[in-house]
Amino acid sequence: MSGWHELHAPAKLNLALVVGPLRDDGKHEVVTVLERLTLTDTVAVRRASETRVAGFADDTIVRAALDGLARIAPGAPRFEARIEKRIPVAGGLGGGSSDAAAALALGNELLDTPLRPDALDALAAELGADVPFFLHPGPQLGTGDGTTLAPLELPRDYVVLLALPEGASKSSTGAVYSAFDHRGGELGFETRRERLLAVLETARDPADLAGLPPNDLASSPIADELRDLGAFRADVTGAGPVVYGLFADRTRAERAEAAVARRGAQTRIAEPG
């Protein structure tokens, strides 16, 4: 049909996720290294008489993005969106956030007077901490509640193996943070933060990323297995449960993929996007 504007919405990795104490706004202080992947959903948007979203029955965030755009854009425009999902749902890969950012960008293109980037960023931050990242190109350092972004120069010559452990399901983000608080996870935040920043200052080769601190929110024995299989860095992304391994080349990633797939993990291979 005519009038559709389309974007690929990439998955993301948290190459590092350091979490600190609760802030006055009730959110946690974080420092995270965000990278996008070649694994993508596809989102298409066009103007319509009423806002509706097709293609993914469980969507709420794309609808919220388009409703938010209608709320602040002149003329209260309405949009139709369709989503083609490829990114595993609720795995820590940010698929919903990426879809929402793509919908915002596409809807903004369709306005007679598009919103300024700062207004679009503010709307994205209302939708979720990861959403603003997808409005910006390249790797980013997220600080504050995760929505304050700064571009990073990172080595990107590696292959990513994604593994979803058999039978794994994601706890709610709230539950994951509650468990973090219960175990006093914020202790040592400044030390972990400084370690992360020090690695970023000196990282020139992909293997240097191995020095980043581990994810503060989640861990998995599959990360240890991926390191044994040749990954120079392996960890959980976001609040999980997807585990990633970074490999020097595709051949090593494919060998590791075969090994973990034999034990029932769902796997994908991607690259920095």
N, C-alpha and C positions, 0 to 999 in steps of 0.2 A: 504494500500500500504506500501511497505517497506521503511525504511529510515526516517520515521516520528519520531521526538522527540516532546514530549507533556508536557505542564505545565498548572496547574490551576493558573489563574491570579486573585488575590483577589481584591475586592473593598476596599476602605479606608474610614475612618472617620477622619475629623479634629475635634478632641475632644476639641480643642481650636484653634482660629485663631486671632491673634493680628497683626494688620497692622500699619505700620508707614509711614514716609515720603518717597518721591521718592529718589532713590539713583542716583549717577552720571551716572549709566548705563541705567537709564530710568525705572528700575524696582523698586518695593516697598520693603522696609525693612519689613520682617515678622518674627514672632515667632509663630510656630504652633506645636501642638501635633498630631502626625499621628499614627493611629492604623489601622491594617488590619482586614478584616472580613472574615467569612466563606462563604459569598456570592462570587461566582467566575464566570468568563468567562473561557473558555478553549482555549488555543492557541497551535497549532502544527506547526512545521517548519521542512523542509527538504531541502537539496541541490537540485538545479534545473538548467536548462539551461538559464532561465530568471526569474527575480523576479516578482512574482504575489501574490495577496492576495485574498482569497475567503471566503465566509461565512458572510461577513458584507459589504454591498455595499457602505456604507458611510465612510469606513475606509480611512484615510490618514496617520495616525501616525504610524501604524505598517509598512506600506510601507516605510515611511520616516526612520524608525529605521533600516530596512533591507538595504535600500539604503545607509544609513550612515555607516553601518557595512561593506558593500561592498567597500565603498570609502576608508576606512582606513586599511582594512585587506589585507594581501598579496594575490595576485592573483585575486583581484576583484571578489569574489565569488557571486553567485546568489542563491536566495532562493525562495521556495514556502511556503506560510503560509495559514493556515485556522483558522478562528475564530468562536467559538460558543458563542454567546452573552447571558448572563443572567443578567448582571449588567445594570440597567437602564441607558440609554444614556443621557448625558448632565444633570446629576442630582447633580453633586458635589461629586460623589463617586469615581472618578478617573478611571473609567473603561478603557477608551482609553489609559491613561498613563500606567495602569497596563498591558494591552495587549502589548504595545510597549516594556515595560521592559521584559516581558516574551519572546517576539520575539528576543530581544537582547541577553538574556541569552541562549536561544535555538540555535540561529545562532552562537553564540560564541562557544558553545559546538561542533558544527559541523566543526569548522575551524581546519585545520591541526595544527596550532599554535594559541591557543586561546589568546585573548587580556588579558592583566593584568586588575585586578579589577578597578584600577584608570582610565585606558583608557576607560573602559566600562562606568564608572560613568560620565566621561567627555562627552562622546557621549550621554548618557541619559539626562544630563543637557541641552544639545543643543535642545533636543526634547520638553522639558517642565519641569516646576519646580517640578511636582510630580513624574516624571519618576524615578529619582534616588532612591527615597524611596522604590520602589518595588524591587530593587535589593538587599535590605538589610533585614535581618530577624527582626521580633519583632517591638515593638513601637519605634518611633524615634522622637527626637526634631529637627525640621527644623528651621534654622535661616538664616540670610543673605537674599538672594532672595528666600529662602525655600529649596535650594539644598545642604546647609551645614547641615549635619546630625550627630546626636549623639544618641547612644542607650539609651533607658529609661527603668527603672524598674517600671512598673505600675501595680496596681491591675487589674485583668482581669476576675474576677468571676462575670460576669453580662451577661444579655441578651439584645440585641439591637433590637428595633423596628424601621424600616425605613418607612417613610410615604411620598409619593409624593402627594401634595394637588391636588384636582380635578381641571383640567384646567390650572395647573401651567406649565410654560415653562421657560427655563433658558435664561436670558439675556447673551449677549456675556461677556466674562471675562473682555474685555476692557471697556465695558459699565459699568460694576459693579465697576471697579476701578475708572472710571471717576466720577461716582456718589459719591464714597467715597471721592475723592479729592475735589469735588464741595462743599460738606458739611463740609469740614475741619476735616475729620475723623482722621487724624494723630495726632491731639491735644490730649495730655495725653498718648501718646504711651508708654513712659517710665514707667509711673505708672501701666498701664495695663500689660506691660511686666514683671515688678517686681512681680505683683500679680500672674501671671501665673507661674513664676519660684518658687515662695514661695510655691504654692500649690504642685508643683512637688516634692519639697524637703520633704514634710511631708505626702504625700498621701500613705497610707498603706491599706486602705479599699476602695472598689469601691465608696461608698458614699462620700469619700473625693473629688472625681472628680467634685462634685457639686460646689466646690469653684473656679473652673477655670472661667476666664472671658468669657463673651459671644462673639460670632462671630462678628468681626468688619465689615464684608462685607454685611451680610444678616441676616434678622430675619423673624419670622413667628408666627402668632397666634397659629398655631398647636403646637408649642413648649410649650406654656402656657397650652394648653389642655392636652398634654402628662404629664406634671408635675401634673396637677390636677388628672390625671388617675393613678398616682403612680410612674412616672419616677423620679429618684433622680437627673438626669440631662437630659435636652432636649435642642436642639439647631439645627440650620441649619449647614450642612456640606459643606465646601468649599464655593463656590459662590452660592450654592443652585441649585434648589429649594428643594431638598430632606431634610426632617427634621428627626432627630433621637431622640429616647428616650432610656435611659439606665435604665433597670429594674433589681431588685434583683433576679428575677427568671422568668422562662418561663410562668408560670401561669398568673402572673401579666401582662407580655407583651402581651399574647394572649387576655386577657380581654381588654386591651387598643386597641389592633389591631381591635377587633370587633367593638369597639366604633367609631374609626376614619374611618374605612371602611364603616360604615353605612352612613357616610357623604360624601362618594365618593372618599376618598383617596385610592391610590394604596399602598399596604403595603407588606413588607417582614420582616421576623424575621431572625436574624443571631446572631452570637457570635464573639468575638474577635478570630482571626485566627492565 
